[in-house]
């Protein structure tokens, strides 16, 4: 497996990021760190977790222009669209907190001779596999709610957008998150496959191609204990023809 990686600016073919693909030992160590961190993170008071996540939102706001420039360089998007993507990342903070507080309240049901409780618990270590087209916003849509609920994260971004992922995770680390709560593994599809193969991964949150999503669906159909969230391309028809034909 080739270890060296580069990210190329599609506008001018310049190299804007260089790094290495994660090795098997690094993948194992990272997942182990996430598993170890889960115990402490999941037992934190929800208000403490909200504090870290709001801090991340504040850091996104302060670093909005810098992150937008990186998104633009790495994806080829116009800067106005990259700024809008960072705005969406910021907006996800309050939306996720509101959703958690409305959906995950403990429910108590009084029965004739007993009391019933509905409580919500985190799954464990979740793998987030991100796409290249919205490298900030779409992984963020998985990461924020997952951390809020008490899960820990192993994030493998698209090999086409490693720079955006690195900068995003840097901001997460700047919040003071406990070690092992938010983890980044760079690499190509082999790294993603190795992550999903780990028995310590409690769920896979994937955004990407239909073919990979189908593969994951078939692969984990029998593993009912793992949460599997797939966001793929839709079934919109492609119509090719002239105006006269249509």
Buried (B, 14 or more C-beta within 10 A) or exposed (E): EEEEBEBBBEEEEEEBBEBEBBBEEBBBEBBBBBBBBBEEBBEBEBEEBBBBBBBBBEBBEEBBEEBBBBBBBBBEBEEEEBBBBBBBBBBBBEEBBEEBEEEBEEEEEEEEEEEEEEEEEBBBBBBBBBBBBBBBBBBBBBBBBBBBBBBBBBBBBBBBBBBBBBBBBEBBBEBEBEEBBBBBBBBBEBBBBBBBEBEBBBBBBBBBEEEBBEBBEEBBEEEEEBBBBBBBEEEEEEEEEEEEEE
